[in-house]
Amino acid sequence: MNLLRLFFPQKDPNYIKQAYNIPDKIDWDIQLNRQGLVATSKSLPGLVTNANNPEELLEMMNDAVLEYFNVSKFESDYVFDTLNLVGQGTVRLKQAEEQKQYA
């Protein structure tokens, strides 16, 4: 747990989605290139992020979505705790597994 969360606990992701009109589901186009994984969303124009591995990509996707909808870091670190990669499996956000209590 980081120092920020000691003073400002993570709010319930469902509350954040509702308060900021974040869709419950976002379809991503994920591509692999020399720099790693690149994710874009057709439903949210301009939303692009990248990472070196699927676990990091889920964190970066959350960060991109929170920035896109102007959610303060004081309120939330994530809104999606799972990334389903069709034909490859599921990635879970470690941070969400550790943190079951919300403010």
Secondary structure as a PSIPRED ss2 file (coil, helix, strand):
# PSIPRED VFORMAT (PSIPRED V4.0)

   1 M C   1.000  0.000  0.000
   2 N C   1.000  0.000  0.000
   3 L H   0.000  1.000  0.000
   4 L H   0.000  1.000  0.000
   5 R H   0.000  1.000  0.000
   6 L H   0.000  1.000  0.000
   7 F H   0.000  1.000  0.000
   8 F C   1.000  0.000  0.000
   9 P C   1.000  0.000  0.000
  10 Q C   1.000  0.000  0.000
  11 K C   1.000  0.000  0.000
  12 D C   1.000  0.000  0.000
  13 P H   0.000  1.000  0.000
  14 N H   0.000  1.000  0.000
  15 Y H   0.000  1.000  0.000
  16 I H   0.000  1.000  0.000
  17 K H   0.000  1.000  0.000
  18 Q H   0.000  1.000  0.000
  19 A H   0.000  1.000  0.000
  20 Y C   1.000  0.000  0.000
  21 N C   1.000  0.000  0.000
  22 I C   1.000  0.000  0.000
  23 P C   1.000  0.000  0.000
  24 D C   1.000  0.000  0.000
  25 K C   1.000  0.000  0.000
  26 I C   1.000  0.000  0.000
  27 D C   1.000  0.000  0.000
  28 W C   1.000  0.000  0.000
  29 D E   0.000  0.000  1.000
  30 I E   0.000  0.000  1.000
  31 Q E   0.000  0.000  1.000
  32 L E   0.000  0.000  1.000
  33 N E   0.000  0.000  1.000
  34 R C   1.000  0.000  0.000
  35 Q C   1.000  0.000  0.000
  36 G E   0.000  0.000  1.000
  37 L E   0.000  0.000  1.000
  38 V E   0.000  0.000  1.000
  39 A E   0.000  0.000  1.000
  40 T E   0.000  0.000  1.000
  41 S C   1.000  0.000  0.000
  42 K C   1.000  0.000  0.000
  43 S C   1.000  0.000  0.000
  44 L C   1.000  0.000  0.000
  45 P C   1.000  0.000  0.000
  46 G C   1.000  0.000  0.000
  47 L C   1.000  0.000  0.000
  48 V E   0.000  0.000  1.000
  49 T E   0.000  0.000  1.000
  50 N E   0.000  0.000  1.000
  51 A E   0.000  0.000  1.000
  52 N C   1.000  0.000  0.000
  53 N C   1.000  0.000  0.000
  54 P H   0.000  1.000  0.000
  55 E H   0.000  1.000  0.000
  56 E H   0.000  1.000  0.000
  57 L H   0.000  1.000  0.000
  58 L H   0.000  1.000  0.000
  59 E H   0.000  1.000  0.000
  60 M H   0.000  1.000  0.000
  61 M H   0.000  1.000  0.000
  62 N H   0.000  1.000  0.000
  63 D H   0.000  1.000  0.000
  64 A H   0.000  1.000  0.000
  65 V H   0.000  1.000  0.000
  66 L H   0.000  1.000  0.000
  67 E H   0.000  1.000  0.000
  68 Y H   0.000  1.000  0.000
  69 F C   1.000  0.000  0.000
  70 N C   1.000  0.000  0.000
  71 V C   1.000  0.000  0.000
  72 S C   1.000  0.000  0.000
  73 K C   1.000  0.000  0.000
  74 F C   1.000  0.000  0.000
  75 E C   1.000  0.000  0.000
  76 S C   1.000  0.000  0.000
  77 D C   1.000  0.000  0.000
  78 Y C   1.000  0.000  0.000
  79 V C   1.000  0.000  0.000
  80 F C   1.000  0.000  0.000
  81 D C   1.000  0.000  0.000
  82 T E   0.000  0.000  1.000
  83 L E   0.000  0.000  1.000
  84 N E   0.000  0.000  1.000
  85 L E   0.000  0.000  1.000
  86 V C   1.000  0.000  0.000
  87 G C   1.000  0.000  0.000
  88 Q C   1.000  0.000  0.000
  89 G E   0.000  0.000  1.000
  90 T E   0.000  0.000  1.000
  91 V E   0.000  0.000  1.000
  92 R E   0.000  0.000  1.000
  93 L C   1.000  0.000  0.000
  94 K H   0.000  1.000  0.000
  95 Q H   0.000  1.000  0.000
  96 A H   0.000  1.000  0.000
  97 E H   0.000  1.000  0.000
  98 E H   0.000  1.000  0.000
  99 Q C   1.000  0.000  0.000
 100 K C   1.000  0.000  0.000
 101 Q C   1.000  0.000  0.000
 102 Y C   1.000  0.000  0.000
 103 A C   1.000  0.000  0.000
